[in-house]
Amino acid sequence: MKRLLFLMLVSAFLFTACEQKPTLQKYFVEKSESTGEGFTVLDVSPTILNLEKANLTTDEKEVLNAFEKVNILTLKADGKNGNAIQAEKEKIATILNDKKYESLIKVNLGKDGAEFKCVGKDEHIEEFILYGSKKENGLAVIRITGEDMNPTAVLKMLQLMQKSKIDVEQLQPLQELFKP
């Protein structure tokens, strides 16, 4: 009986100790599972770059190996969903205001703007987040995950993207966001 009571107390403690605050990962999962809300969610692996690893320098290989995936979430403005976009902007702002997200760059243009944040420190960054919104276009959140990334690695990754033969078929949902 004591053992059962002890197990129940431990279980109750563990259940209540679990962190229940929203995270960007939970937000992406929630929106990818929702239908009819107008969200486009895209998961992209580094293989989209179609790079010949044999032709890469050691630095470029390290950069490519540090990246795990890129998650892209968009909500396109259609003239009727302004309130929904505002509500989602508030949810995203609440998540990104958590102290674990360190702000790197923030640009405000009235109600429009963009923000670049990260999770981690110096050479051990786990996530880069780019969040932007514009009244005419909607909003977008790009989440880059990996291990031991750094800001320089992001710049090198962008250079690799320019060298690559990107498979644009995987980016079709993202292209839809920018169509009139």
C-alpha positions in Angstrom: 0.0 0.0 0.0 2.8 2.4 0.9 4.5 1.5 -2.4 1.3 2.3 -4.4 0.9 5.6 -2.5 4.6 6.5 -3.2 4.2 5.7 -6.9 1.0 7.8 -7.1 2.8 10.8 -5.4 5.8 10.5 -7.7 3.6 10.2 -10.8 1.6 13.3 -9.7 4.8 15.2 -9.1 6.2 14.3 -12.5 2.9 15.1 -14.3 2.7 18.6 -12.7 6.4 19.3 -13.1 6.2 18.9 -16.9 6.6 22.3 -18.6 3.3 23.3 -20.2 4.2 26.6 -21.8 4.0 27.0 -25.5 7.1 26.4 -27.7 7.8 27.2 -31.3 8.1 23.4 -32.0 4.6 22.8 -30.5 3.2 25.7 -32.5 4.6 24.2 -35.7 3.1 20.8 -34.9 -0.2 22.3 -34.0 -0.4 24.3 -37.2 0.7 21.4 -39.4 -2.1 19.3 -38.0 -4.8 22.0 -38.4 -6.8 22.1 -41.5 -8.8 25.0 -43.0 -6.9 27.7 -41.2 -4.8 28.7 -44.3 -1.4 27.7 -42.9 1.3 26.3 -45.1 3.9 24.3 -43.2 6.9 22.9 -44.9 9.8 20.8 -43.5 12.9 20.9 -45.6 16.0 18.8 -45.1 19.5 19.9 -46.2 19.3 17.3 -49.0 17.1 19.9 -51.0 20.4 21.6 -51.8 21.5 18.8 -54.1 25.1 19.4 -53.4 27.9 17.1 -54.5 29.6 16.4 -51.1 32.8 15.4 -52.9 33.1 18.9 -54.3 32.6 20.7 -50.9 35.4 22.1 -48.7 35.9 20.8 -45.2 34.2 23.9 -43.8 31.2 23.6 -46.1 30.8 19.9 -45.1 30.9 20.9 -41.4 28.2 23.6 -42.1 26.0 21.2 -44.0 26.4 18.5 -41.3 25.5 21.0 -38.5 22.0 21.7 -40.0 19.3 19.1 -39.3 16.2 20.7 -41.0 14.4 23.9 -41.8 10.7 24.3 -40.8 8.8 27.0 -42.7 5.3 28.2 -41.6 3.3 30.8 -43.6 -0.1 32.3 -43.3 -1.0 34.3 -46.5 -3.1 37.4 -46.2 -6.2 37.3 -48.3 -8.0 40.5 -47.3 -10.4 38.6 -45.1 -8.1 37.0 -42.5 -6.6 40.1 -40.9 -8.0 39.3 -37.4 -6.7 35.7 -37.7 -3.2 36.9 -38.7 -3.2 39.4 -35.8 -4.1 36.6 -33.4 -1.4 34.4 -34.7 1.2 37.2 -34.6 0.3 37.6 -30.9 0.7 33.9 -30.2 4.1 33.9 -32.0 5.2 37.0 -30.1 4.3 35.3 -26.8 6.4 32.3 -27.7 9.4 34.3 -29.0 9.4 36.5 -25.9 10.5 33.5 -23.8 14.0 34.3 -22.4 15.4 31.2 -24.2 15.1 33.0 -27.5 17.9 35.5 -27.8 17.2 38.4 -30.1 19.9 39.0 -32.8 18.3 41.5 -35.1 14.9 43.2 -35.0 13.4 45.4 -37.8 10.2 47.4 -37.2 8.4 49.1 -40.0 5.2 50.3 -38.3 3.0 47.2 -37.8 5.3 45.2 -40.2 8.7 43.8 -39.3 11.1 41.0 -39.0 13.1 39.4 -36.2 16.0 37.1 -36.1 16.5 35.1 -32.9 18.4 32.0 -31.7 18.4 29.4 -29.0 21.9 28.7 -27.6 25.1 30.6 -27.1 28.1 31.4 -29.3 29.2 28.2 -31.1 26.5 26.0 -29.6 23.3 27.3 -31.2 20.5 24.8 -31.6 17.9 26.9 -33.4 17.8 30.0 -35.6 14.4 31.7 -36.0 13.4 34.2 -38.6 10.0 35.7 -38.1 8.4 38.3 -40.3 5.1 39.8 -41.1 3.7 42.3 -43.6 0.1 43.4 -43.8 -0.2 42.7 -47.6 1.5 39.3 -47.5 0.8 37.7 -44.2 3.3 36.1 -41.9 6.2 33.6 -42.0 8.3 31.8 -39.5 11.4 30.0 -40.5 13.0 27.7 -37.9 16.5 26.3 -38.6 17.5 23.5 -36.3 20.9 21.8 -35.9 23.8 21.1 -33.5 26.6 23.5 -32.6 25.6 26.1 -35.2 26.8 29.7 -35.1 25.8 32.9 -36.9 28.7 32.4 -39.4 27.4 29.0 -40.3 24.1 30.5 -41.3 25.9 32.9 -43.7 27.9 29.9 -45.1 24.7 28.0 -45.5 23.2 30.9 -47.5 26.4 30.8 -49.7 25.9 27.0 -50.2 22.3 27.6 -51.2 23.5 29.9 -54.0 25.9 27.2 -55.2 23.3 24.5 -55.0 20.8 23.0 -57.4 17.8 23.5 -55.2 14.9 21.1 -55.9 12.2 23.8 -56.3 9.4 21.2 -56.3 9.9 21.0 -52.5 9.4 24.7 -52.2 6.1 24.9 -54.2 4.0 25.7 -51.1 6.3 28.6 -50.2 6.0 30.0 -53.7 2.2 30.1 -53.3 2.6 32.6 -50.5 4.0 35.2 -52.8 1.5 34.8 -55.6 -1.1 37.6 -55.9 
